[in-house]
């Protein structure tokens, strides 16, 4: 049986992740963050790392949610670093990252282990 918080954690994870990606792309393209750096370099350093956990997050993989929470710490640093330049955008980045982090931690904590959910054939009792 699944924990009742799992659907909420999935929503938090996907909404926070999606909004963070959109906000970062818009901030880079509209020159709202790191205005003195080339856009290509910013896209590579800020947006490409977000693509690494995408498949596992969409497929609700427990392990991806666990290591993705460490990746979100990078975006907390980015949000704090952008604060002097653009406090409003920084607040949105921090909010999206916090929602994403919270959803991933909740999912990693309360999702069932695969081996508990689907018993292996060799561990079944023969009758």
TIKE-892399 format. One record per residue: residue number from 1; x, y, z of N, C-alpha, C in turn. Coordinates in Angstrom, 3 decimals. Example, Ala and Ser with C-alpha at 12.3 -4.5 7.8 and 13.67 -1.06 7.14 Angstrom:
<pts>
+-----+----------+----------+----------+----------+----------+----------+----------+----------+----------+
!   i !     n_c1 !     n_c2 !     n_c3 !    ca_c1 !    ca_c2 !    ca_c3 !     c_c1 !     c_c2 !     c_c3 !
+-----+----------+----------+----------+----------+----------+----------+----------+----------+----------+
!   1 !   13.190 !   -5.690 !    7.800 !   12.300 !   -4.500 !    7.800 !   13.200 !   -3.300 !    7.800 !
!   2 !   12.850 !   -2.250 !    7.080 !   13.670 !   -1.060 !    7.140 !   12.900 !    0.030 !    7.870 !
+-----+----------+----------+----------+----------+----------+----------+----------+----------+----------+
</pts>
This chain:
<pts>
+-----+----------+----------+----------+----------+----------+----------+----------+----------+----------+
!   i !     n_c1 !     n_c2 !     n_c3 !    ca_c1 !    ca_c2 !    ca_c3 !     c_c1 !     c_c2 !     c_c3 !
+-----+----------+----------+----------+----------+----------+----------+----------+----------+----------+
!   1 !    0.850 !   -1.181 !    0.000 !    0.000 !    0.000 !    0.000 !    0.895 !    1.243 !    0.000 !
!   2 !    0.501 !    2.220 !   -0.763 !    1.283 !    3.445 !   -0.883 !    0.897 !    4.436 !    0.194 !
!   3 !    1.869 !    5.242 !    0.563 !    1.638 !    6.289 !    1.553 !    0.802 !    7.398 !    0.912 !
!   4 !   -0.137 !    7.995 !    1.666 !   -1.009 !    9.019 !    1.068 !   -0.295 !   10.307 !    0.641 !
!   5 !    0.937 !   10.511 !    1.084 !    1.644 !   11.741 !    0.717 !    2.337 !   11.618 !   -0.644 !
!   6 !    2.396 !   10.424 !   -1.212 !    3.103 !   10.231 !   -2.481 !    2.546 !   11.071 !   -3.626 !
!   7 !    1.236 !   11.153 !   -3.833 !    0.753 !   12.012 !   -4.931 !    1.131 !   13.483 !   -4.738 !
!   8 !    1.078 !   13.969 !   -3.509 !    1.469 !   15.354 !   -3.232 !    2.956 !   15.564 !   -3.497 !
!   9 !    3.768 !   14.588 !   -3.120 !    5.209 !   14.728 !   -3.342 !    5.530 !   14.727 !   -4.833 !
!  10 !    4.822 !   13.948 !   -5.615 !    5.032 !   13.944 !   -7.064 !    4.661 !   15.292 !   -7.670 !
!  11 !    3.540 !   15.859 !   -7.220 !    3.106 !   17.165 !   -7.722 !    4.129 !   18.243 !   -7.348 !
!  12 !    4.570 !   18.247 !   -6.087 !    5.564 !   19.228 !   -5.650 !    6.849 !   19.105 !   -6.457 !
!  13 !    7.290 !   17.876 !   -6.670 !    8.535 !   17.654 !   -7.410 !    8.425 !   18.178 !   -8.832 !
!  14 !    7.398 !   17.769 !   -9.534 !    7.281 !   18.131 !  -10.949 !    6.985 !   19.614 !  -11.147 !
!  15 !    6.172 !   20.197 !  -10.286 !    5.862 !   21.625 !  -10.405 !    7.100 !   22.466 !  -10.085 !
!  16 !    7.778 !   22.154 !   -8.992 !    8.985 !   22.896 !   -8.641 !   10.067 !   22.761 !   -9.691 !
!  17 !   10.247 !   21.553 !  -10.218 !   11.253 !   21.296 !  -11.250 !   10.922 !   22.058 !  -12.535 !
!  18 !    9.692 !   21.936 !  -12.980 !    9.287 !   22.598 !  -14.224 !    9.368 !   24.113 !  -14.142 !
!  19 !    8.865 !   24.668 !  -13.049 !    8.913 !   26.124 !  -12.891 !   10.345 !   26.633 !  -12.771 !
!  20 !   11.198 !   25.871 !  -12.084 !   12.598 !   26.279 !  -11.969 !   13.264 !   26.322 !  -13.344 !
!  21 !   13.004 !   25.314 !  -14.153 !   13.598 !   25.293 !  -15.489 !   13.094 !   26.470 !  -16.332 !
!  22 !   11.803 !   26.735 !  -16.289 !   11.228 !   27.840 !  -17.052 !   11.785 !   29.182 !  -16.578 !
!  23 !   11.841 !   29.383 !  -15.272 !   12.342 !   30.637 !  -14.706 !   13.809 !   30.855 !  -15.075 !
!  24 !   14.617 !   29.799 !  -15.009 !   16.033 !   29.950 !  -15.359 !   16.209 !   30.281 !  -16.834 !
!  25 !   15.482 !   29.601 !  -17.699 !   15.595 !   29.882 !  -19.136 !   15.153 !   31.308 !  -19.438 !
!  26 !   14.016 !   31.725 !  -18.868 !   13.551 !   33.094 !  -19.096 !   14.519 !   34.123 !  -18.511 !
!  27 !   15.057 !   33.849 !  -17.339 !   16.016 !   34.780 !  -16.726 !   17.274 !   34.941 !  -17.552 !
!  28 !   17.710 !   33.849 !  -18.176 !   18.910 !   33.907 !  -19.017 !   18.614 !   34.630 !  -20.327 !
!  29 !   17.513 !   34.253 !  -20.984 !   17.186 !   34.832 !  -22.293 !   16.847 !   36.320 !  -22.179 !
!  30 !   16.144 !   36.705 !  -21.127 !   15.750 !   38.103 !  -20.943 !   16.825 !   38.926 !  -20.228 !
!  31 !   17.974 !   38.325 !  -19.998 !   19.119 !   39.012 !  -19.366 !   18.763 !   39.582 !  -17.985 !
!  32 !   18.124 !   38.761 !  -17.165 !   17.779 !   39.182 !  -15.806 !   18.764 !   38.657 !  -14.772 !
!  33 !   19.518 !   37.592 !  -15.116 !   20.520 !   37.064 !  -14.194 !   21.852 !   36.959 !  -14.922 !
!  34 !   22.905 !   37.240 !  -14.208 !   24.265 !   37.163 !  -14.743 !   24.358 !   37.851 !  -16.108 !
!  35 !   24.061 !   39.117 !  -16.140 !   23.946 !   39.852 !  -17.404 !   25.280 !   40.002 !  -18.139 !
!  36 !   26.397 !   39.852 !  -17.456 !   27.700 !   40.016 !  -18.103 !   28.276 !   38.721 !  -18.661 !
!  37 !   27.566 !   37.619 !  -18.494 !   28.075 !   36.330 !  -18.969 !   27.367 !   35.921 !  -20.258 !
!  38 !   28.021 !   35.132 !  -21.116 !   27.383 !   34.691 !  -22.361 !   26.205 !   33.753 !  -22.089 !
!  39 !   25.161 !   33.904 !  -22.896 !   23.951 !   33.100 !  -22.705 !   24.226 !   31.609 !  -22.846 !
!  40 !   25.061 !   31.242 !  -23.813 !   25.364 !   29.826 !  -24.030 !   26.001 !   29.180 !  -22.814 !
!  41 !   26.939 !   29.881 !  -22.215 !   27.599 !   29.363 !  -21.025 !   26.610 !   29.232 !  -19.868 !
!  42 !   25.733 !   30.195 !  -19.735 !   24.722 !   30.133 !  -18.674 !   23.755 !   28.978 !  -18.888 !
!  43 !   23.346 !   28.771 !  -20.130 !   22.448 !   27.645 !  -20.415 !   23.123 !   26.322 !  -20.083 !
!  44 !   24.401 !   26.210 !  -20.409 !   25.125 !   24.963 !  -20.132 !   25.290 !   24.742 !  -18.632 !
!  45 !   25.632 !   25.787 !  -17.900 !   25.907 !   25.611 !  -16.471 !   24.666 !   25.615 !  -15.591 !
!  46 !   23.579 !   26.246 !  -16.050 !   22.388 !   26.326 !  -15.204 !   21.251 !   25.409 !  -15.643 !
!  47 !   21.064 !   25.224 !  -16.939 !   19.902 !   24.467 !  -17.403 !   20.244 !   23.004 !  -17.697 !
!  48 !   21.415 !   22.754 !  -18.268 !   21.771 !   21.371 !  -18.625 !   21.807 !   20.447 !  -17.408 !
!  49 !   22.338 !   20.865 !  -16.240 !   22.277 !   19.957 !  -15.089 !   20.847 !   19.581 !  -14.681 !
!  50 !   19.886 !   20.435 !  -14.987 !   18.494 !   20.093 !  -14.691 !   17.976 !   18.953 !  -15.565 !
!  51 !   18.605 !   18.732 !  -16.696 !   18.148 !   17.675 !  -17.598 !   18.574 !   16.281 !  -17.126 !
!  52 !   19.608 !   16.182 !  -16.310 !   20.095 !   14.873 !  -15.873 !   19.035 !   14.048 !  -15.142 !
!  53 !   18.291 !   14.603 !  -14.176 !   17.303 !   13.767 !  -13.483 !   15.929 !   13.704 !  -14.162 !
!  54 !   15.769 !   14.313 !  -15.319 !   14.445 !   14.434 !  -15.934 !   13.767 !   13.082 !  -16.145 !
!  55 !   14.467 !   12.143 !  -16.740 !   13.852 !   10.840 !  -17.044 !   13.409 !   10.120 !  -15.771 !
!  56 !   14.282 !   10.096 !  -14.774 !   13.937 !    9.419 !  -13.530 !   12.809 !   10.099 !  -12.770 !
!  57 !   12.748 !   11.428 !  -12.845 !   11.653 !   12.135 !  -12.173 !   10.325 !   11.846 !  -12.857 !
!  58 !   10.332 !   11.821 !  -14.178 !    9.091 !   11.540 !  -14.899 !    8.629 !   10.103 !  -14.699 !
!  59 !    9.571 !    9.187 !  -14.524 !    9.225 !    7.781 !  -14.318 !    9.063 !    7.432 !  -12.837 !
!  60 !    9.143 !    8.411 !  -11.966 !    8.969 !    8.245 !  -10.520 !    9.955 !    7.237 !   -9.944 !
!  61 !   11.221 !    7.380 !  -10.280 !   12.264 !    6.510 !   -9.750 !   12.722 !    7.035 !   -8.391 !
!  62 !   12.691 !    6.172 !   -7.414 !   13.035 !    6.561 !   -6.053 !   14.480 !    7.042 !   -5.956 !
!  63 !   15.387 !    6.329 !   -6.593 !   16.809 !    6.670 !   -6.524 !   17.086 !    8.041 !   -7.144 !
!  64 !   16.404 !    8.362 !   -8.233 !   16.590 !    9.670 !   -8.870 !   16.121 !   10.792 !   -7.948 !
!  65 !   15.033 !   10.566 !   -7.249 !   14.566 !   11.580 !   -6.302 !   15.569 !   11.771 !   -5.175 !
!  66 !   16.221 !   10.704 !   -4.769 !   17.197 !   10.805 !   -3.683 !   18.418 !   11.621 !   -4.111 !
!  67 !   19.029 !   11.287 !   -5.252 !   20.221 !   12.046 !   -5.642 !   19.870 !   13.395 !   -6.244 !
!  68 !   18.660 !   13.548 !   -6.767 !   18.237 !   14.841 !   -7.292 !   18.116 !   15.896 !   -6.200 !
!  69 !   17.846 !   15.438 !   -4.979 !   17.767 !   16.405 !   -3.879 !   19.130 !   17.050 !   -3.627 !
!  70 !   20.210 !   16.322 !   -3.886 !   21.539 !   16.925 !   -3.770 !   21.775 !   17.941 !   -4.882 !
!  71 !   21.258 !   17.642 !   -6.068 !   21.396 !   18.569 !   -7.191 !   20.669 !   19.886 !   -6.906 !
!  72 !   19.567 !   19.804 !   -6.199 !   18.806 !   21.026 !   -5.914 !   19.593 !   21.998 !   -5.028 !
!  73 !   20.565 !   21.501 !   -4.281 !   21.389 !   22.395 !   -3.454 !   22.164 !   23.388 !   -4.322 !
!  74 !   22.555 !   22.970 !   -5.522 !   23.234 !   23.859 !   -6.472 !   22.332 !   25.043 !   -6.809 !
!  75 !   21.048 !   24.800 !   -6.980 !   20.124 !   25.867 !   -7.352 !   19.766 !   26.750 !   -6.163 !
!  76 !   19.893 !   26.240 !   -4.943 !   19.777 !   27.112 !   -3.774 !   20.927 !   28.113 !   -3.748 !
!  77 !   22.115 !   27.633 !   -4.084 !   23.279 !   28.525 !   -4.150 !   23.069 !   29.575 !   -5.243 !
!  78 !   22.563 !   29.157 !   -6.393 !   22.300 !   30.097 !   -7.490 !   21.293 !   31.153 !   -7.045 !
!  79 !   20.229 !   30.733 !   -6.369 !   19.217 !   31.680 !   -5.903 !   19.776 !   32.703 !   -4.941 !
!  80 !   20.639 !   32.263 !   -4.040 !   21.261 !   33.197 !   -3.092 !   22.244 !   34.115 !   -3.812 !
!  81 !   22.968 !   33.575 !   -4.788 !   23.954 !   34.371 !   -5.514 !   23.303 !   35.452 !   -6.376 !
!  82 !   22.113 !   35.197 !   -6.879 !   21.419 !   36.147 !   -7.752 !   20.744 !   37.257 !   -6.940 !
!  83 !   20.615 !   37.081 !   -5.629 !   19.856 !   38.024 !   -4.790 !   20.283 !   39.483 !   -4.957 !
!  84 !   21.565 !   39.829 !   -4.910 !   21.921 !   41.258 !   -5.043 !   21.572 !   41.828 !   -6.423 !
!  85 !   21.589 !   40.994 !   -7.424 !   21.333 !   41.437 !   -8.791 !   19.842 !   41.628 !   -9.076 !
!  86 !   19.034 !   40.680 !   -8.588 !   17.598 !   40.707 !   -8.871 !   16.865 !   39.970 !   -7.740 !
!  87 !   16.478 !   40.677 !   -6.680 !   15.870 !   40.004 !   -5.524 !   14.555 !   39.285 !   -5.835 !
!  88 !   13.744 !   39.840 !   -6.717 !   12.461 !   39.206 !   -7.028 !   12.670 !   37.872 !   -7.736 !
!  89 !   13.537 !   37.854 !   -8.733 !   13.818 !   36.616 !   -9.456 !   14.500 !   35.612 !   -8.534 !
!  90 !   15.367 !   36.093 !   -7.678 !   16.038 !   35.222 !   -6.722 !   15.035 !   34.554 !   -5.788 !
!  91 !   14.050 !   35.311 !   -5.332 !   13.025 !   34.748 !   -4.447 !   12.232 !   33.654 !   -5.160 !
!  92 !   11.929 !   33.861 !   -6.429 !   11.195 !   32.848 !   -7.200 !   12.058 !   31.603 !   -7.390 !
!  93 !   13.341 !   31.781 !   -7.681 !   14.248 !   30.641 !   -7.838 !   14.349 !   29.866 !   -6.528 !
!  94 !   14.485 !   30.573 !   -5.421 !   14.563 !   29.913 !   -4.116 !   13.265 !   29.185 !   -3.773 !
!  95 !   12.133 !   29.782 !   -4.091 !   10.850 !   29.136 !   -3.827 !   10.689 !   27.868 !   -4.666 !
!  96 !   10.985 !   27.951 !   -5.956 !   10.870 !   26.780 !   -6.836 !   11.824 !   25.675 !   -6.399 !
!  97 !   13.030 !   26.040 !   -6.022 !   14.005 !   25.043 !   -5.587 !   13.568 !   24.387 !   -4.283 !
!  98 !   13.010 !   25.168 !   -3.372 !   12.539 !   24.613 !   -2.109 !   11.373 !   23.660 !   -2.322 !
!  99 !   10.459 !   24.014 !   -3.206 !    9.325 !   23.130 !   -3.518 !    9.832 !   21.846 !   -4.166 !
! 100 !   10.766 !   21.977 !   -5.107 !   11.342 !   20.815 !   -5.782 !   12.057 !   19.910 !   -4.776 !
! 101 !   12.872 !   20.492 !   -3.913 !   13.613 !   19.731 !   -2.906 !   12.660 !   19.005 !   -1.959 !
! 102 !   11.651 !   19.716 !   -1.480 !   10.692 !   19.123 !   -0.543 !    9.967 !   17.940 !   -1.174 !
! 103 !    9.525 !   18.104 !   -2.415 !    8.841 !   17.013 !   -3.100 !    9.741 !   15.804 !   -3.285 !
! 104 !   10.998 !   16.023 !   -3.647 !   11.909 !   14.892 !   -3.856 !   12.226 !   14.171 !   -2.550 !
! 105 !   12.427 !   14.908 !   -1.480 !   12.730 !   14.277 !   -0.194 !   11.517 !   13.480 !    0.297 !
! 106 !   10.330 !   14.045 !    0.170 !    9.127 !   13.314 !    0.584 !    8.936 !   12.048 !   -0.238 !
! 107 !    9.150 !   12.138 !   -1.547 !    8.989 !   10.955 !   -2.387 !   10.042 !    9.905 !   -2.056 !
! 108 !   11.280 !   10.310 !   -1.887 !   12.337 !    9.356 !   -1.560 !   12.098 !    8.702 !   -0.206 !
! 109 !   11.519 !    9.428 !    0.714 !   11.277 !    8.892 !    2.053 !   10.078 !    7.949 !    2.095 !
! 110 !    9.002 !    8.290 !    1.432 !    7.764 !    7.542 !    1.594 !    7.427 !    6.596 !    0.455 !
! 111 !    8.190 !    6.595 !   -0.613 !    7.895 !    5.633 !   -1.680 !    8.394 !    4.256 !   -1.255 !
! 112 !    7.701 !    3.210 !   -1.661 !    8.108 !    1.860 !   -1.245 !    9.364 !    1.416 !   -1.988 !
! 113 !   10.115 !    0.555 !   -1.325 !   11.259 !   -0.071 !   -1.988 !   10.739 !   -1.019 !   -3.052 !
! 114 !   11.471 !   -1.151 !   -4.129 !   11.042 !   -2.048 !   -5.194 !   10.952 !   -3.491 !   -4.718 !
! 115 !   11.889 !   -3.911 !   -3.906 !   11.886 !   -5.309 !   -3.476 !   10.752 !   -5.606 !   -2.505 !
! 116 !   10.211 !   -4.611 !   -1.841 !    9.051 !   -4.817 !   -0.975 !    7.766 !   -4.863 !   -1.791 !
! 117 !    7.763 !   -4.151 !   -2.897 !    6.553 !   -4.034 !   -3.687 !    6.327 !   -5.263 !   -4.576 !
! 118 !    7.390 !   -5.770 !   -5.188 !    7.275 !   -6.905 !   -6.095 !    8.179 !   -8.021 !   -5.591 !
! 119 !    7.611 !   -9.031 !   -4.930 !    8.458 !  -10.103 !   -4.419 !    9.063 !  -10.922 !   -5.557 !
! 120 !   10.275 !  -11.355 !   -5.334 !   10.973 !  -12.152 !   -6.332 !   10.445 !  -13.579 !   -6.333 !
! 121 !   10.574 !  -14.259 !   -7.457 !   10.106 !  -15.631 !   -7.607 !   10.860 !  -16.594 !   -6.685 !
! 122 !   12.131 !  -16.373 !   -6.475 !   12.910 !  -17.321 !   -5.689 !   12.609 !  -17.240 !   -4.201 !
! 123 !   11.952 !  -16.167 !   -3.762 !   11.609 !  -16.050 !   -2.357 !   10.185 !  -16.509 !   -2.058 !
! 124 !    9.448 !  -16.869 !   -3.082 !    8.092 !  -17.371 !   -2.863 !    8.173 !  -18.796 !   -2.341 !
! 125 !    7.250 !  -19.098 !   -1.447 !    7.226 !  -20.458 !   -0.884 !    6.603 !  -21.410 !   -1.896 !
! 126 !    7.205 !  -22.551 !   -2.040 !    6.622 !  -23.555 !   -2.938 !    5.669 !  -24.418 !   -2.138 !
! 127 !    4.547 !  -24.757 !   -2.780 !    3.526 !  -25.548 !   -2.075 !    3.439 !  -26.924 !   -2.656 !
+-----+----------+----------+----------+----------+----------+----------+----------+----------+----------+
</pts>
